[in-house]
Amino acid sequence: MTICRAMPLTGLRSVGNRPIRPLSGVFSSVEEVVEASSRRQTPNIHDKQPNRIRILTANLHLFGDLALLADREEPTPLYFRDHERLKEIIAFLKGTEADVLAFTEVWDPLFSHEISIHLKEIYPYRRGSPWECGVSGIIKAIGDRIPFLGKALIEDPDKVVKYLAQRHYGTKRSLIYGALRLFLSEDQAMTAMQSLLDLPNFWGAGLCLLSKYPISDSQFFPHEERADLDNYTGKGILKSTLDIPRMGPVTVLLTHLQEGNSSEAQNARAAQVVRLSELTRQSASPVIVTGDLNIRAENYHPQARRFLRTDEYKWMKYQLGLRDSYRQAHRFASEHPGFTYYHGPYAEKLGIADLKGEEEMRIDYVLHSRDLVTVASKVLLDQFLSSNGGHRLSDHVPLLSELALLRSAMEMAL
C-alpha cells in the first residue's frame, strides 16, 4: 500500500465549530413518498436498525512469524501461541455482530492476510498499513552493518528479543545499549542506537480494517513524533472513508498511539493526538476514531472512593472534540470500568517479577463526532477466551460499539 502524507492544513476551524450538515429525506410531494416506499420493498441488513453502524476494535497482539528467530525457528517472548490464537480469534470474529472490524497490533502481514481471507465472505473490503522486517530482519541488519560489533552489541539474540519484550523490567541489556542508558533516557538511547547503526524499523503500524461496506478512499499517515521503543515502529493513522447504505460516507480513523509514560512518550503521544484532531476537522462527514490510544481513561482514587478521569484523557477529549462511546453508554466508571487491557497473564508469561498482579485499564476506544450518537457499547471480556478457557486471546479485549446518525435517532424517538 502506498504511504500518503497529508498536505499542510490551512484555514482549519476550531474543534467545537464543526459545520452542521443539512437535513435530508424531507418529501415535497405524495409521489416522492410512494417512490421512497417502493424502494424499501427489498429488505437489507439495516431494515430493523436503520442508519446504524457497529464497529469492533481490538488490539490482537499478533507478532506472528516476525517475532521468530529465522535461524532457529524458535519462539521468542514476543510470540505467545500466535498461530494457535489466530485460529481462535478468526472463529470468534465470525460470530460477532460488527459491521466494521478495526485491529491494532497485527504486525505480521501474513496474519493480516489470513484474517482477511477467512472473513472475506462477511467482510469483503479491507485496508491495511505498511509492515517491516521483524526480529530476525533487524538482527540480520545489525550483523550486516557492523559485523565485528555484532556479538558485543547484541550478545545473544534471545536476550535482545527478551529485552525488547520486557523493555526495562530487568532483562540483561546489550553492552552498548547498557552504556548509553547510564547517561541518556530510554528515548535518547534508542535514538542514538538507531542513528549509530542506521537500522530499519522492527515493526510497521500493525493496522487492519475490515468492512462489510465499500471503502472508497484510504490513506496512511505515519506518526511524525515517536519516542522510546516506538522509534523502531512505523506506527501511524489509517484514514478511510466507508460508504454505509442509508447512512452515507463515514470517516474512520484507525490508529495505535505512542506507548509508555516517560516525558518523551507523553510528548510524542500528545503530538499524535493533535494530528488526529487535524484529520478529524478535515472531514465533512461523520467521524469515528478508534484503536489503542494508550491513554488511560480513569484511575481509582481510594480517598474519593471512586474512579476519576485522568488529566490526559480529559485533554484528549477536549482536543479531539469527540464523544467516548463506552462512557456515553455507561456513565459511571465505578459500575462499568470497561477495562480493555489486562496485563497480568502476559507479564507472567514474560517473567516480569514486579508486574505479577493484574494491571487493568481502559485504553482502547471508539470515539465519534457529535453528529453520531451511541446506541450501545460493551467490552467482550467473557467471550474473548480460548476454547478451553485457559487464557485470553490477547492482552487486550475487544470493544464493540453501535452508533447511529443523530438525525435518525431523533426521528425514531418521535
C-alpha positions in Angstrom: 0.0 0.0 0.0 1.3 3.4 -0.9 2.1 5.7 2.1 0.4 9.0 1.6 1.3 12.1 3.6 -1.3 14.8 4.1 -0.8 18.2 2.6 -0.3 21.1 5.0 -3.5 22.2 6.7 -4.8 25.7 6.1 -7.9 27.5 7.3 -8.9 24.9 9.9 -11.9 25.6 12.1 -11.9 25.0 15.8 -12.9 21.6 17.0 -16.1 22.9 18.5 -17.3 24.5 15.3 -18.0 21.5 13.2 -20.3 22.6 10.3 -23.9 21.4 10.7 -24.9 19.1 7.8 -28.3 19.9 6.2 -31.2 17.5 6.9 -32.2 15.2 4.1 -35.1 12.9 3.4 -37.8 15.6 3.6 -40.5 14.8 1.0 -42.1 17.5 -1.1 -44.9 15.5 -2.6 -47.0 12.4 -2.2 -45.3 10.9 -5.3 -41.9 11.1 -3.5 -43.4 9.3 -0.5 -44.7 6.5 -2.8 -41.4 6.2 -4.6 -39.4 6.0 -1.4 -41.8 3.4 -0.1 -41.3 1.2 -3.2 -37.6 1.4 -2.8 -37.9 -0.2 0.7 -39.5 -3.4 -0.6 -36.1 -5.1 -0.7 -35.0 -5.8 2.8 -31.4 -5.3 3.9 -29.3 -5.7 7.0 -30.3 -2.2 8.3 -34.1 -2.5 7.9 -34.7 -3.2 11.6 -31.9 -0.9 12.7 -31.7 1.9 10.1 -28.8 4.3 9.8 -26.6 2.4 12.3 -23.0 1.1 12.3 -21.5 -1.5 14.6 -17.7 -1.2 15.0 -15.4 -3.6 16.9 -11.9 -2.6 17.8 -9.3 -4.8 19.4 -5.5 -5.0 19.9 -4.7 -8.6 18.9 -1.0 -8.8 20.0 -0.2 -10.8 16.9 3.6 -10.6 16.1 3.4 -13.9 14.3 6.5 -15.0 12.3 8.1 -11.6 12.6 8.8 -12.3 16.3 10.6 -15.6 15.5 14.4 -16.0 15.1 14.7 -17.2 11.5 18.0 -19.2 12.0 16.4 -21.2 14.8 12.7 -21.1 14.2 12.2 -20.8 17.9 9.5 -18.7 19.6 10.6 -15.5 21.4 8.9 -13.8 24.3 7.1 -11.6 21.9 5.4 -14.6 20.4 2.6 -16.1 22.6 0.9 -19.0 20.9 0.3 -16.7 18.0 -0.7 -19.3 15.3 -3.0 -21.1 17.8 -4.5 -17.8 18.9 -5.0 -16.7 15.3 -7.3 -19.6 14.6 -9.4 -18.9 17.7 -9.5 -15.2 17.0 -10.9 -15.8 13.5 -13.5 -18.2 14.9 -14.5 -15.6 17.4 -14.8 -12.8 14.8 -17.1 -14.9 12.6 -19.6 -14.8 15.4 -19.6 -11.1 16.1 -22.3 -8.7 15.0 -19.9 -6.0 13.8 -20.2 -4.2 10.5 -16.6 -3.0 10.8 -13.5 -4.6 12.4 -10.6 -2.3 13.4 -7.5 -4.0 14.6 -4.2 -2.9 16.1 -1.0 -5.0 16.6 -1.5 -7.3 13.6 2.2 -6.9 12.9 2.7 -9.9 10.6 1.3 -9.2 7.1 0.7 -12.9 6.6 -1.5 -12.9 9.7 -3.4 -9.9 8.4 -3.9 -11.7 5.1 -5.1 -14.8 6.8 -7.7 -12.9 8.8 -8.9 -11.2 5.6 -9.1 -14.5 3.6 -11.1 -16.3 6.3 -13.5 -13.4 6.8 -13.9 -12.2 3.2 -17.4 -13.5 2.8 -18.6 -11.4 5.7 -16.1 -8.5 5.3 -15.2 -8.2 1.6 -13.5 -4.8 1.9 -10.0 -4.4 3.6 -7.3 -1.9 4.2 -4.0 -2.3 5.9 -0.9 -0.4 6.9 2.8 -0.9 5.8 4.9 -3.6 7.5 8.5 -4.0 8.4 11.2 -6.8 8.8 10.6 -8.0 12.3 13.1 -9.5 14.8 15.2 -11.7 12.5 15.3 -8.9 10.0 16.7 -6.4 12.4 19.3 -8.8 13.9 20.4 -9.5 10.3 20.6 -5.8 9.6 22.8 -5.3 12.7 25.2 -8.1 11.6 25.3 -6.7 8.0 26.2 -3.2 9.1 28.7 -3.8 11.8 29.8 -7.5 11.8 32.7 -7.1 14.2 30.4 -5.3 16.8 27.5 -7.7 16.3 28.4 -10.1 19.2 29.3 -7.3 21.6 26.2 -5.3 20.7 23.5 -8.0 20.9 25.4 -10.7 22.9 22.7 -13.2 22.2 19.6 -12.8 20.0 17.4 -14.3 22.7 18.5 -11.7 25.2 17.9 -8.9 22.8 14.4 -10.0 22.0 13.6 -10.7 25.6 14.7 -7.1 26.4 12.5 -5.7 23.7 9.6 -7.7 25.1 10.2 -6.7 28.7 11.6 -3.2 28.0 13.3 -2.0 31.1 12.0 -4.7 33.6 15.3 -6.3 34.5 16.5 -8.2 31.4 20.2 -8.1 30.8 20.9 -5.4 28.2 23.5 -5.3 25.5 26.9 -3.7 26.2 26.5 -0.6 24.1 22.9 0.0 25.0 23.6 -0.5 28.7 26.4 2.1 28.5 24.2 4.6 26.7 21.5 4.1 29.3 23.9 5.3 32.1 23.8 8.8 30.6 20.7 9.0 28.4 17.0 8.5 28.7 15.4 5.5 27.0 14.3 7.7 24.2 17.7 9.2 23.7 19.4 5.8 23.9 17.1 4.3 21.3 17.5 7.3 19.0 21.3 7.1 19.4 21.3 3.3 18.6 19.1 3.9 15.6 21.4 6.7 14.3 24.6 4.8 15.1 23.5 1.7 13.2 21.1 3.2 10.6 18.6 0.5 11.4 15.2 -0.1 9.8 12.1 -0.4 11.9 11.3 -3.6 13.7 7.6 -3.3 13.2 5.3 -1.5 10.8 2.0 0.0 12.0 0.1 -3.2 12.6 -3.3 -1.8 11.5 -6.0 -3.8 9.8 -9.5 -2.5 8.8 -12.2 -4.9 7.5 -15.7 -3.7 6.4 -19.0 -5.1 5.2 -19.4 -1.9 3.2 -17.2 -0.4 0.4 -14.2 1.6 1.4 -14.0 4.4 -1.2 -10.8 6.1 0.0 -7.9 5.3 2.3 -4.6 7.0 3.3 -1.9 6.1 5.8 -0.2 8.9 7.8 2.9 7.9 9.7 3.4 9.4 13.1 5.9 12.2 12.8 6.7 12.2 16.6 7.8 8.9 18.2 9.7 8.1 21.4 11.4 5.2 23.3 10.8 1.8 21.7 8.3 3.2 19.3 11.3 4.8 17.4 11.6 1.3 15.9 8.0 1.1 14.7 6.2 2.6 11.7 3.0 3.4 13.6 0.6 5.9 12.2 -3.1 6.7 11.3 -5.1 4.8 8.8 -7.8 7.2 7.5 -10.6 5.5 5.5 -14.0 6.6 4.1 -16.7 3.9 4.3 -19.9 4.1 2.2 -22.7 3.0 4.6 -26.1 2.2 3.0 -28.8 4.7 4.0 -26.2 6.4 6.2 -23.8 8.0 3.7 -20.0 8.4 4.0 -18.4 7.9 7.4 -14.7 8.7 8.0 -12.9 6.1 10.2 -9.5 6.9 11.7 -7.8 3.8 13.0 -4.6 4.3 15.0 -2.2 3.0 17.6 -0.7 5.8 19.6 2.7 6.1 21.4 3.0 3.7 24.4 4.8 4.5 27.7 4.8 7.1 30.4 8.2 8.8 30.0 8.1 12.5 29.4 9.2 11.9 25.8 6.5 9.3 25.3 3.8 11.6 26.6 5.0 14.5 24.4 5.0 12.2 21.3 1.5 10.9 22.1 0.2 14.5 22.6 1.6 15.4 19.1 -0.1 12.4 17.7 -3.5 13.4 19.3 -3.1 16.9 17.8 -2.5 15.2 14.4 -5.7 13.2 14.9 -7.6 16.3 15.6 -6.4 17.9 12.4 -7.5 14.9 10.3 -10.8 14.9 12.2 -11.5 18.5 11.4 -10.8 17.9 7.7 -13.8 15.6 7.4 -17.3 17.0 6.5 -18.8 13.5 7.1 -19.4 11.8 10.5 -16.1 10.7 12.1 -15.1 7.7 14.1 -11.7 7.5 15.8 -10.8 4.0 17.1 -7.9 1.9 18.2 -5.4 1.5 21.0 -4.8 5.1 22.1 -2.6 4.2 25.1 -4.4 6.9 27.2 -5.7 5.7 30.5 -9.3 6.9 30.9 -9.8 6.6 34.6 -7.9 5.8 37.8 -9.3 4.6 41.1 -8.8 7.1 43.9 -9.1 5.4 47.3 -9.7 8.8 49.1 -12.5 9.7 46.8 -13.7 6.0 46.7 -14.4 6.2 43.0 -12.8 6.4 39.6 -11.7 9.8 38.3 -10.9 10.7 34.8 -7.2 11.2 34.1 -5.8 14.6 33.0 -4.5 13.1 29.8 -8.0 11.6 28.9 -9.7 14.9 29.6 -7.2 16.8 27.4 -7.6 14.2 24.6 -11.4 14.6 24.7 -11.1 18.4 24.6 -8.5 18.3 21.8 -10.5 15.9 19.6 -13.9 17.3 20.4 -15.3 13.7 20.1 -17.6 11.6 22.4 -16.5 8.4 24.1 -19.0 5.7 23.0 -18.4 3.4 26.0 -18.8 6.2 28.6 -21.8 7.5 26.7 -23.4 4.1 27.2 -22.1 3.6 30.8 -21.9 6.8 32.7 -20.4 5.6 35.9 -16.9 4.1 35.8 -17.3 2.6 39.3 -20.2 0.4 38.0 -18.8 -0.2 34.5 -15.0 0.4 34.4 -14.8 -1.0 30.9 -11.2 -2.3 31.1 -9.8 -3.3 27.7 -6.3 -4.1 28.8 -5.3 -6.8 31.3 -1.5 -7.1 31.7 -1.2 -9.8 34.4 -1.1 -13.1 32.3 1.2 -11.6 29.7 3.5 -10.2 32.4 3.8 -13.6 34.0 4.5 -15.2 30.6 7.4 -12.7 30.1 8.7 -13.4 33.6 8.3 -9.8 34.8 8.5 -10.1 38.6 7.2 -6.7 39.5 4.0 -6.9 37.4 2.7 -10.3 38.6 -0.7 -8.8 39.5 -3.4 -7.8 37.1 -2.9 -4.3 35.8 -6.3 -3.2 34.4 -7.1 -0.1 32.4 -9.3 1.3 29.7 -7.1 2.4 26.8 -9.0 1.2 23.7 -11.7 3.4 22.3 -14.5 4.1 19.8 -14.8 7.8 19.7 -17.3 9.6 17.5 -18.3 13.1 16.3 -21.4 14.8 17.6 -23.5 14.1 14.5 -23.4 10.4 15.7 -25.0 9.0 18.9 -24.1 5.9 20.9 -26.8 3.3 20.8 -24.9 0.6 22.8 -21.3 -0.2 23.8 -19.8 -3.2 25.5 -16.5 -4.9 26.3 -16.4 -8.5 25.2 -14.4 -9.8 28.2 -16.1 -13.2 28.8 -16.3 -14.1 25.1 -12.7 -13.4 24.1 -11.2 -16.6 25.6 -9.5 -19.7 24.3 -11.8 -22.7 23.5 -10.6 -24.4 26.7 -11.0 -21.2 28.7 -7.3 -21.3 29.7 -6.2 -17.9 28.5 -7.5 -14.7 26.9 -6.9 -14.4 23.2 -4.9 -11.2 23.7 -3.7 -8.9 26.5 -6.5 -6.6 25.3 -10.2 -7.4 24.9 -12.5 -6.2 22.1 -14.8 -3.2 22.4 -18.0 -3.3 20.4 -19.9 0.0 19.9 -23.1 0.6 17.9 -23.6 4.1 16.6 -26.4 5.9 14.8 -26.8 9.2 13.0 -28.1 11.8 15.5 -30.8 12.8 13.0 -32.1 9.2 12.7 -32.1 8.7 16.4 -34.2 11.8 16.9 -36.6 10.7 14.2 -37.0 7.3 15.8 -37.7 8.9 19.2 -40.6 10.9 17.8 
